[in-house]
Amino acid sequence: MGTDRRFAVALTLAATAFFAATAPAHGEIERPHSFAFKLGYHFYPNSSYFDVSEENFIGGAQDLSGQSLELFDYTYQWPSRWSLNMSLLGGYYQEFVPTQTAQQSIFVHTMTVTPLYRLTGSDAIGAWKIYGGVGLGRYNMNIRFDFSQTESTEVHTYTLGYQALIGAEYRYNEQTGFLIEGQFSRARIRFGSDLGDLEIDVGGLNILTGVRLHF
């Protein structure tokens, strides 16, 4: 119940920030909206709560690292240095065999809202800008255990977490920019007695490159 209440508060804050971002402002820039598509690689943290036994059928942090992507990434830019980023379909997937008798598939998809601040540079054509921010998100996790061709089980759960990111974008022309981002997030999921009170951080470090379309 506490997690549901925190998620409702987070949604309210996100909606308030979105309406504030889209409200008319003095001196609006020509292309305040943008969409981005990003591909990258996600590294899980080497933390004590990842040190679990093989009887839980969970590997170490190196086993869980894998490719990542963001399919829907929207940013609104104010005339000032501030902007607001919303990523609604970001995720990463990995499949591996932690023991001789079990195969595991893990999929995490996220929904995050992050205020951004331009640290240096500009949006001029041919220029770089460097930006950073801290935000909140919902982290949904699906784990599938395949013990044999006929026996399998799935676990679905979610938690709230936060992320800090820093990125750089090169403005190729008025409509297009190329970017690279580093995102560090922390989002702990506790599975309870079904998996031996297992606790996993589905956050970690995410390195992404992509294209941003301005309009």
Secondary structure, 3 states (H helix, E strand, C coil): CHHHHHHHHHHHHHHHHHHHHHCCCCCCCCCCEEEEEEEEEEECCCCHHHCCCHHHCCCCHHHHCEEEEEEEEEEEECCCCEEEEEEEEEEEEEEECCCCCCEEEEEEEEEEEEEEEEEEECCCCCCEEEEEEEEEEEEEEEEEEECCCCCEEEEEEEEEEEEEEEEEEEECCCCEEEEEEEEEEECEEECCHHHCCCEEECCEEEEEEEEEEEC
